[in-house]
Amino acid sequence: MDTKPRYQDHYPIVVTPDIRACQAFWEQRLGWSCGFASSWFVWLCSEDGSASLAFMSPDHPSAPPGPETFSGLGLCFELQVVDAKAAHADFVARGGSVGLPLTDEAFGQRRFGFRDPSGLWVDVVEQIEPQAGYWDRYMV
């Protein structure tokens, strides 16, 4: 008998009093769709279904126990894309405000970043060829 867990999904839950603003932001700025919404919880999914994210009110009925309200620090939500330039153009066209401009990094990423209404830092990255020899000093 196989006793390994069979996961159906995996996603972070960001605890914030601004769940409606977060929902609107992710739907309007990134084109994500809402899979479930209640008065205290919202679950969102990327257009292609490859990623999901949830937001929960600090006064959720499952408290306690439960996580503390997110401070906006110490977490980066990484969105890897095929074309960062196109993702950047789409985000800006949808009214998004960029906190880190589109940049080609020596370590091999083209990226830009922004914060959502909860304070979550979102890093949108495309893998590109790193600068020759960049990783040599870090490899063991």
WOWO-V270903 format. One record per helix or strand of 2 or more residues. SS is the DSSP state (hx for helix, st for strand). FROM is the first residue (numbers start at 1). TO is the last residue. If there is no record, write none. Layout:
# WOWO-V270903
<<SS/FROM/TO> <SS/FROM/TO>>
This chain:
# WOWO-V270903
<<st/13/15> <hx/19/30> <st/33/37> <st/41/45> <st/52/56> <st/76/80> <hx/84/93> <st/100/105> <st/109/115> <st/121/127> <hx/134/138>>
